Amino acid sequence: MLALNLACAGPQTAASTAVVPSTNPYPDRQTLLADPASTIRMPGADELRPVGAERRTTPEGYATAFDGGIFGVHATPAEVQAFYDAELRRQAWQPDTYQVLPTSTDLKVWGWCKPERLFRVAILDPSSFSPSLTQGHVYETLFHATINGRTPAVPCPSH
């Protein structure tokens, strides 16, 4: 958590004197975009919406940078997972589950890591989105693929 230094008349507790890094420890968005994995796109997939944000500091702590998109494809969820698994492993990414948590719109989620990076693919629940997302097209699978900063203090699993 980010500690805020507030001037106050009362004594400070041990929790309020914790040393907090002055800068966000996650890689910035430019660093993520320089990784070749940031350009992996499943053949035949249509990008429906780009997504991304720079790393930032929030009242709850630090947030990672990320970049990617929401895609529609005429392929099964298993084919989407198999494509990204093969492409990422070719680039020495390792399957991982740390920080790979489903959101309320995800039906299934997978993750791969490299030091300080996480690549996440999620199969999306189409009923969670407005029909305007697909612009009238019908897809077998909607998915989200992003490269993200990863907690620097936690190494990738060794395989």
HELIX and SHEET records of a PDB file:
HELIX    1   1 ALA A   15  THR A   17  5                                   3    
HELIX    2   2 ARG A   29  ALA A   34  1                                   6    
HELIX    3   3 PRO A   36  THR A   39  5                                   4    
HELIX    4   4 PRO A   77  ARG A   90  1                                  14    
HELIX    5   5 PRO A  126  SER A  128  5                                   3    
HELIX    6   6 PRO A  131  THR A  134  5                                   4    
SHEET    1   A 6 ASP A  46  ALA A  53  0                                        
SHEET    2   A 6 PHE A  66  VAL A  73 -1                                        
SHEET    3   A 6 THR A 141  GLY A 149 -1                                        
SHEET    4   A 6 ARG A 117  LEU A 124 -1                                        
SHEET    5   A 6 ASP A 106  LYS A 114 -1                                        
SHEET    6   A 6 GLN A  94  PRO A  95 -1                                        
SHEET    1   B 2 ARG A  56  THR A  58  0                                        
SHEET    2   B 2 GLY A  61  ALA A  63 -1                                        
END                                                                             
